[in-house]
Amino acid sequence: MNFNHFDESGHAIMVDVSAKQPTMRTAIAAADVRLSPQLLAAIKTGGVAKGDVLGVARLAGIMAAKRTSELIPLSHPLAIHNVSVDFDLNEPMGLITVRCTVRAFERTGVEMEAMTGASIAALTIYDMCKGSDKSITIGEIRLLFKEGGKSGVYQRGTGSTA
């Protein structure tokens, strides 16, 4: 396996993408937040003491995606054109699935931006609700979809990049 974030001597480097042609890039990532069904019901009705949990988490996810290059050492600063953060709520299971979508016309992919956005939105849900339930867990942060660039389209569950 070839790791392109290391030089011949094994030193970490930023990959040089200057010769690549910009293309439209899209990535969708998700993170799961597990909490009690009662707390999820309170989030839905605005009954959490700290306020609009999902509204604040949405803003945190957007802000985080835009600052990914400051958080992940070898990622490139990108001119992001769109970030959205959405939530799928499953009240009986006590599950919030955070989905972050990022789009940019760039020389490198936006997977890290999408995964950072989903992660920070999930952490924000925890932060805003920890006073009510310290047993909240965040699990399975994953890439769901990516397209753009020479590696083509990746769709989780299909087992291939086309």
C-alpha positions in Angstrom: 0.0 0.0 0.0 1.3 3.4 -1.0 1.0 6.2 1.6 1.3 9.6 -0.2 1.5 11.6 3.0 5.1 10.5 3.6 8.3 11.2 1.7 11.0 8.7 0.8 12.5 9.1 4.3 9.2 8.5 6.1 8.6 12.1 7.0 5.0 13.4 7.0 4.4 15.8 4.1 1.4 17.6 2.6 0.6 16.1 -0.8 1.3 18.5 -3.7 -2.0 18.9 -5.6 -0.9 21.9 -7.6 -0.8 19.9 -10.9 -4.3 18.5 -10.5 -7.2 20.0 -12.4 -10.0 21.3 -10.2 -13.3 19.4 -10.4 -16.6 19.6 -8.5 -16.2 17.6 -5.4 -18.9 16.3 -3.1 -18.7 14.3 0.1 -21.4 13.1 2.6 -20.4 11.8 6.0 -22.4 10.7 9.0 -22.0 10.3 12.8 -24.3 8.5 15.2 -25.4 10.0 18.5 -27.1 7.6 20.9 -29.1 8.9 23.8 -32.3 8.1 25.7 -35.6 8.3 23.8 -36.8 10.8 26.5 -33.9 13.1 25.8 -34.4 12.9 22.1 -38.1 13.8 22.6 -36.9 16.8 24.6 -34.6 17.8 21.8 -37.4 17.6 19.3 -39.7 19.8 21.4 -37.1 22.3 22.5 -37.2 21.1 26.0 -33.4 21.0 26.6 -32.1 23.6 29.1 -29.4 24.9 26.8 -31.8 25.7 24.0 -32.0 24.7 20.3 -29.7 21.7 20.3 -29.9 20.8 16.6 -29.7 24.4 15.5 -26.5 25.0 17.4 -25.1 21.6 16.3 -25.9 22.5 12.7 -23.9 25.8 13.0 -21.0 24.0 14.8 -20.8 21.4 12.0 -20.8 24.1 9.3 -18.1 26.1 11.1 -16.0 22.9 11.7 -16.1 21.8 8.0 -14.8 25.3 7.0 -11.9 25.0 9.5 -10.8 21.5 8.7 -7.4 22.5 7.5 -6.7 24.1 10.8 -7.6 20.9 12.7 -6.2 18.1 10.5 -2.5 18.7 10.0 -2.0 17.6 6.4 -5.3 18.6 4.9 -5.4 21.4 2.3 -7.3 24.7 2.9 -10.2 24.6 0.5 -12.6 27.2 -0.9 -15.8 25.4 0.2 -18.9 26.3 -1.8 -21.5 24.6 0.3 -21.9 22.9 3.7 -25.1 21.4 5.0 -25.8 19.5 8.2 -29.0 17.5 8.6 -30.3 15.2 11.3 -32.2 11.9 11.1 -34.1 11.3 14.3 -35.1 7.8 15.5 -36.9 8.5 18.7 -37.8 4.8 19.6 -34.1 3.9 19.3 -32.7 7.1 20.8 -30.6 7.7 17.8 -29.6 10.9 16.0 -27.7 10.4 12.7 -25.9 13.6 11.8 -25.3 14.0 8.0 -22.8 16.6 6.7 -22.6 17.3 3.0 -19.7 19.4 1.6 -19.2 20.7 -2.0 -16.3 22.5 -3.5 -14.7 23.1 -7.0 -11.2 22.0 -6.0 -8.1 20.0 -6.7 -8.6 17.6 -3.8 -11.6 15.9 -2.1 -13.8 17.2 0.6 -14.2 13.9 2.6 -12.3 15.3 5.6 -14.4 18.4 5.7 -17.6 16.3 5.7 -16.3 14.0 8.4 -15.1 16.9 10.6 -18.5 18.6 10.2 -20.4 15.5 11.2 -18.1 14.8 14.1 -18.2 18.3 15.6 -22.0 18.5 15.2 -22.3 15.2 17.1 -19.9 16.5 19.8 -22.0 19.7 20.1 -25.2 17.6 20.7 -23.3 15.8 23.5 -22.1 19.1 24.9 -25.6 20.7 24.9 -27.2 17.6 26.5 -24.6 16.3 28.9 -26.3 18.0 31.8 -29.3 15.9 31.2 -27.7 12.6 30.4 -24.0 11.7 30.7 -24.4 8.3 29.1 -24.8 9.8 25.6 -22.4 8.1 23.1 -21.0 9.1 19.7 -20.3 6.3 17.4 -19.5 5.3 13.8 -18.2 8.3 12.0 -18.2 7.3 8.4 -18.0 8.4 4.8 -21.3 7.7 3.0 -20.6 9.2 -0.5 -18.0 11.0 -2.5 -17.6 12.1 -6.1 -15.2 14.2 -8.1 -11.6 13.7 -9.1 -10.0 10.8 -10.7 -11.0 8.2 -8.2 -14.6 8.6 -9.2 -17.7 7.9 -7.2 -17.8 6.1 -3.8 -21.1 5.0 -2.3 -21.0 3.2 1.1 -22.5 -0.2 0.9 -21.8 -0.8 -2.8 -18.3 -2.0 -2.1 -16.7 -0.1 -5.0 -15.5 3.1 -6.4 -16.7 3.6 -10.0 
